């Protein structure tokens, strides 16, 4: 394949991809609702009880041993300071 033909195909693909991206980004319609519509769906939102505080980690740790070891070392430093 000659170099000029490859360059022509590359340029056309670039402009086609750019045109496709512009079309995709500009053809959508915004889907945001006003605050009034949300208040209509939940009219008693101030009466809802707030959530309580979390009692433990909400995200489980992959390996909890290093955290426990670190806490143990901190506790040991406080109770038995190194001289």
C-alpha positions as CSV (number, residue, x, y, z in Angstrom):
1,X,0.0,0.0,0.0
2,X,1.5,3.3,-1.0
3,X,2.4,5.8,1.8
4,X,0.1,8.5,0.4
5,X,-2.9,6.2,0.4
6,X,-2.2,5.2,4.1
7,X,-1.9,8.9,5.0
8,X,-5.2,9.6,3.2
9,X,-7.0,6.7,5.0
10,X,-5.5,7.8,8.4
11,X,-6.7,11.4,7.9
12,X,-10.2,10.3,6.9
13,X,-10.5,7.9,9.9
14,X,-9.3,10.7,12.2
15,X,-12.0,13.1,10.9
16,X,-14.6,10.4,11.0
17,X,-13.8,9.5,14.6
18,X,-13.8,13.2,15.5
19,X,-17.2,13.7,13.8
20,X,-18.6,10.7,15.6
21,X,-17.4,12.0,19.0
22,X,-18.9,15.4,18.4
23,X,-22.2,13.8,17.4
24,X,-22.2,11.6,20.4
25,X,-21.4,14.4,22.9
26,X,-23.8,16.9,21.4
27,X,-26.8,14.7,20.5
28,X,-27.8,13.9,24.1
29,X,-30.4,15.7,26.1
30,X,-29.8,16.7,29.6
31,X,-31.7,14.5,32.1
32,X,-31.5,16.7,35.2
33,X,-34.7,17.2,37.2
34,X,-35.5,20.3,39.2
35,X,-35.5,20.3,43.0
36,X,-39.2,20.7,43.0
37,X,-39.8,17.3,41.3
38,X,-37.6,15.6,43.9
39,X,-39.6,17.3,46.7
40,X,-42.9,16.2,45.1
41,X,-41.7,12.5,45.2
42,X,-40.5,12.8,48.9
43,X,-42.8,15.3,50.6
44,X,-41.9,14.2,54.2
45,X,-38.1,14.3,53.8
46,X,-37.5,16.5,56.9
47,X,-39.4,13.9,59.1
48,X,-37.0,11.1,58.1
49,X,-34.7,9.9,60.8
50,X,-31.0,10.5,60.2
51,X,-28.7,7.5,60.0
52,X,-26.8,6.4,63.1
53,X,-23.0,6.4,63.2
54,X,-21.1,3.5,61.8
55,X,-19.9,1.0,64.4
56,X,-17.2,-0.6,62.2
57,X,-15.4,-0.1,58.9
58,X,-17.9,0.1,56.1
59,X,-15.4,-1.2,53.6
60,X,-13.9,-4.6,54.6
61,X,-10.1,-4.6,54.6
62,X,-8.3,-7.2,52.4
63,X,-5.8,-8.0,55.2
64,X,-6.7,-6.7,58.7
65,X,-3.6,-8.0,60.4
66,X,-1.3,-5.0,59.6
67,X,-3.9,-2.7,61.1
68,X,-4.2,-4.8,64.3
69,X,-0.4,-5.0,64.6
70,X,-0.1,-1.2,64.2
71,X,-2.8,-0.6,66.8
72,X,-1.0,-3.0,69.2
73,X,2.3,-1.2,68.6
74,X,0.7,2.2,69.3
75,X,-0.9,0.9,72.5
76,X,2.4,-0.7,73.6
77,X,4.2,2.7,73.1
78,X,1.6,4.5,75.2
79,X,1.6,2.0,78.0
80,X,5.3,1.0,77.9
81,X,7.4,3.9,76.5
82,X,10.8,3.0,75.1
83,X,13.6,4.7,77.0
